[in-house]
Amino acid sequence: MPQLDTSTWLTTILSMFLALFIIFQLKISKHDFYHNPELTTKVLKHNTPWETKWTKIYLPLLLPL
């Protein structure tokens, strides 16, 4: 029975990891990320009337007849 040649396994595994690293770097580099997220939250802030006061939810059965 012939022996399994494992001399090229290291090269194959290392080249596979290098190729996967390059592919993932290219995928990640295509995404747009905000540089400073604080600026975007301040711009998108809306003033709503219920932010400054408590709201009360009434059940329909508690309403006067």
Residue frames relative to the residue before (quaternion, step in Angstrom):
aa qw qx qy qz dx dy dz
M 1.0000 0.0000 0.0000 0.0000 0.00 0.00 0.00
P 0.4123 -0.7368 0.4682 0.2605 3.63 -0.72 0.98
Q 0.5098 -0.6403 0.4939 0.2936 3.51 -1.23 0.64
L 0.4669 -0.6598 0.5101 0.2939 3.56 -1.14 0.66
D 0.3353 -0.7538 0.5353 0.1810 3.56 -0.75 1.09
T 0.0522 -0.8274 0.5589 -0.0163 3.57 -0.41 1.23
S 0.3848 0.7572 -0.4674 0.2450 3.60 1.19 0.22
T 0.7306 0.4138 -0.2518 0.4813 3.63 1.07 -0.55
W 0.4296 0.7297 -0.4527 0.2794 3.60 1.22 -0.05
L 0.6459 0.5281 -0.3285 0.4427 3.59 0.93 -0.86
T 0.6601 0.4983 -0.3018 0.4742 3.57 0.93 -0.88
T 0.6562 0.5146 -0.3092 0.4572 3.59 0.95 -0.85
I 0.6826 0.4837 -0.2901 0.4647 3.58 0.87 -0.93
L 0.6715 0.4934 -0.3040 0.4617 3.59 0.90 -0.86
S 0.6660 0.4806 -0.3149 0.4757 3.59 0.95 -0.75
M 0.6074 0.5393 -0.3548 0.4631 3.60 1.11 -0.62
F 0.6638 0.4896 -0.3084 0.4739 3.62 0.92 -0.86
L 0.6396 0.5182 -0.3260 0.4650 3.59 0.99 -0.76
A 0.6628 0.4963 -0.3041 0.4710 3.59 0.93 -0.85
L 0.6556 0.4997 -0.3150 0.4704 3.61 0.95 -0.80
F 0.6331 0.5264 -0.3290 0.4625 3.58 1.00 -0.78
I 0.6692 0.4892 -0.3010 0.4714 3.59 0.91 -0.87
I 0.6474 0.5186 -0.3244 0.4546 3.60 0.94 -0.83
F 0.6868 0.4704 -0.2934 0.4701 3.60 0.88 -0.89
Q 0.6244 0.5239 -0.3505 0.4613 3.60 1.03 -0.66
L 0.6566 0.4964 -0.3165 0.4715 3.58 0.98 -0.76
K 0.6444 0.5130 -0.3271 0.4632 3.61 1.01 -0.73
I 0.6854 0.4786 -0.2886 0.4667 3.57 0.90 -0.91
S 0.6584 0.5294 -0.3277 0.4229 3.61 0.97 -0.73
K 0.6212 0.5520 -0.3501 0.4324 3.62 1.18 -0.31
H 0.5919 0.5710 -0.3697 0.4325 3.60 1.24 -0.30
D 0.3185 -0.7248 0.5792 0.1940 3.55 -1.16 0.70
F 0.0623 -0.7864 0.6145 0.0045 3.53 -0.76 1.09
Y 0.4882 -0.6442 0.4974 0.3150 3.55 -1.10 0.69
H 0.4716 -0.6905 0.4711 0.2806 3.55 -0.97 0.84
N 0.7950 0.0605 -0.0103 0.6035 3.57 0.99 -0.87
P 0.2741 -0.8086 0.4919 0.1706 3.61 -0.17 1.19
E 0.5516 0.6134 -0.4082 0.3909 3.64 1.14 -0.39
L 0.6418 0.5354 -0.3324 0.4370 3.59 1.00 -0.71
T 0.6794 0.4858 -0.3026 0.4592 3.59 0.98 -0.77
T 0.6511 0.5020 -0.3364 0.4591 3.60 1.03 -0.62
K 0.6399 0.5144 -0.3366 0.4611 3.59 1.05 -0.62
V 0.6505 0.5109 -0.3190 0.4627 3.57 1.03 -0.72
L 0.7384 0.4265 -0.2268 0.4705 3.58 0.96 -0.85
K 0.4550 0.6964 -0.4493 0.3256 3.61 1.25 0.05
H 0.1133 -0.7878 0.6048 0.0297 3.55 -0.83 1.08
N 0.3341 -0.7190 0.5712 0.2124 3.54 -1.05 0.76
T 0.0231 -0.7949 0.6057 -0.0276 3.52 -0.59 1.17
P 0.5795 -0.6293 0.3779 0.3541 3.62 -0.99 0.69
W 0.6919 0.4883 -0.3087 0.4331 3.62 1.03 -0.53
E 0.5139 0.6345 -0.4404 0.3734 3.60 1.17 0.05
T 0.7492 0.4143 -0.2248 0.4653 3.60 1.02 -0.69
K 0.7762 0.2562 -0.1695 0.5506 3.62 1.15 -0.14
W 0.5702 -0.5769 0.4623 0.3582 3.52 -1.32 0.34
T 0.2077 -0.7511 0.6083 0.1505 3.52 -1.13 0.62
K 0.2073 -0.7755 0.5873 0.1036 3.54 -1.09 0.69
I 0.2177 -0.7718 0.5878 0.1074 3.55 -0.86 0.99
Y 0.1937 -0.7902 0.5752 0.0848 3.57 -0.73 1.08
L 0.4007 -0.6901 0.5472 0.2527 3.54 -1.01 0.80
P 0.5861 -0.5982 0.3946 0.3781 3.64 -1.00 0.62
L 0.6575 0.5244 -0.3280 0.4302 3.62 1.03 -0.63
L 0.6658 0.5087 -0.3076 0.4509 3.58 1.19 -0.41
L 0.5091 0.6433 -0.4267 0.3807 3.58 1.23 -0.10
P 0.5354 -0.6258 0.4478 0.3481 3.61 -1.07 0.63
L 0.4920 -0.6770 0.4702 0.2803 3.57 -1.10 0.70
